[in-house]
Amino acid sequence: MLKRRILIFMAALMVFSLTGCGQKAEPASSNGDMVSAYTDSDGDLTADPPTDSKLWRDPDVLTFSYAPLEEAGAYADIFDDFVNFLSEKTGKQVVQEVMESNSAGIVSMRDGDLDIGSFAAGTTCYAVNLAGYVPCSVKGWADRAQGYSLAILVRADSPYTEENWLEEMKGKKVAHANESSNSGHLAPLALLPQEGIVPGEDYDIIFSGSHENSVYGVLDGTYDFACVAARSSVFDRMAAAGDINEEDFRIVWLSPTFPTSSFGYAYDLHPDLAAKITEAFNEYEFTPEMTAAFGDTDRFFPITYMRDYSVVRLIAESAGEKFDEEGLQKMIETDKAAAAK
């Protein structure tokens, strides 16, 4: 069954890579049922607006938060221009906040405290199923969305090689980001067995708490290997920002490409307001600072959760992941442990 799911995943991944996010691809089935608070009558795998229009929220002040990831603090002010544009489009005051963690962002949107946000690829699925999140955009260009890969990272001066990394990795200290991370945990669980190494069996999984912690841990010798997001993602942004020297590292294996973090809104916003928010994402052009920080992307690219995150759902399904309350509680505990560390 696992092999069959991986083959399905690779086929879907080829469709994504060849056509780009904006082209039609066969949707995958949902992984994990939405909580009972949400309905999905149109079958698009995201929560419908409340059927009772009295429950539609139309707040005077909207709250926006960039993906509650390790790099969110580094880019806390880079969305200021977009926030101003969003305010003009919606006619609302928009307040920007930085979430402390992945789980905090989900809980905040579920509680009605976060209206517009961004979530990492793996966390997007949790937010959709548990917080009524409706993704509508990703970073990209006029003709395609940005993607990223799972990289197996080592120190440049380590003895590990591209030719023998599979054997060399066994029994070593290997960092995964956290339970909800697509490239930092779910993708390794799904893809590495097909290469010949099984996480949790051939090596002990050590959760660092974030991709950034994994990168720094490889640099200081805490970990021998790390599973991190690279190619227009965390590792590359850390290097571009000068936080690390890329020459201090080597990538011994790189996966095919899959979608990056999403942007969207809470399901219970007034439909007219949700439409204006979507228009803002579709019309906005990045500032030079945003383009430099986000892999030379120059705009938001429109997506749908059903189609464009089918690859992420297939990775999670093959890894046995379910986007449910139990998974969220595990994420909360991991985030607490990472904060304590």
Stockholm file with secondary structure:
# STOCKHOLM 1.0

chainA/1-341         MLKRRILIFMAALMVFSLTGCGQKAEPASSNGDMVSAYTDSDGDLTADPPTDSKLWRDPDVLTFSYAPLEEAGAYADIFDDFVNFLSEKTGKQVVQEVMESNSAGIVSMRDGDLDIGSFAAGTTCYAVNLAGYVPCSVKGWADRAQGYSLAILVRADSPYTEENWLEEMKGKKVAHANESSNSGHLAPLALLPQEGIVPGEDYDIIFSGSHENSVYGVLDGTYDFACVAARSSVFDRMAAAGDINEEDFRIVWLSPTFPTSSFGYAYDLHPDLAAKITEAFNEYEFTPEMTAAFGDTDRFFPITYMRDYSVVRLIAESAGEKFDEEGLQKMIETDKAAAAK
#=GR chainA/1-341 SS CHHHHHHHHHHHHHHHHHHCTTSCCCCCCCSSCCCTTCCCTTCSSSCCCCSSGGGCBCCSEEEEECCCSTTTTTTTTTTHHHHHHHHHHHTSEEEECCCSSHHHHHHHHHTTCCSEEEECHHHHHHHHHHHCEEEEEEEECSSCBCEEEEEEEEETTSSCCTTTHHHHHTTSCEEECCTTCIIIIIHHHHHHHHHTCCBTTTBCEEECSSHHHHHHHHHTTSCSEEEEEESSSHHHHHHHTTSSCGGGEEEEEECCCEECCEEEEETTBCHHHHHHHHHHHHHCBCCHHHHHHTTTCCEEEECCHHHHTHHHHHHHHHTTCCCSHHHHHHHHHHHHHHHHC
#=GC SS_cons         CHHHHHHHHHHHHHHHHHHCTTSCCCCCCCSSCCCTTCCCTTCSSSCCCCSSGGGCBCCSEEEEECCCSTTTTTTTTTTHHHHHHHHHHHTSEEEECCCSSHHHHHHHHHTTCCSEEEECHHHHHHHHHHHCEEEEEEEECSSCBCEEEEEEEEETTSSCCTTTHHHHHTTSCEEECCTTCIIIIIHHHHHHHHHTCCBTTTBCEEECSSHHHHHHHHHTTSCSEEEEEESSSHHHHHHHTTSSCGGGEEEEEECCCEECCEEEEETTBCHHHHHHHHHHHHHCBCCHHHHHHTTTCCEEEECCHHHHTHHHHHHHHHTTCCCSHHHHHHHHHHHHHHHHC
//
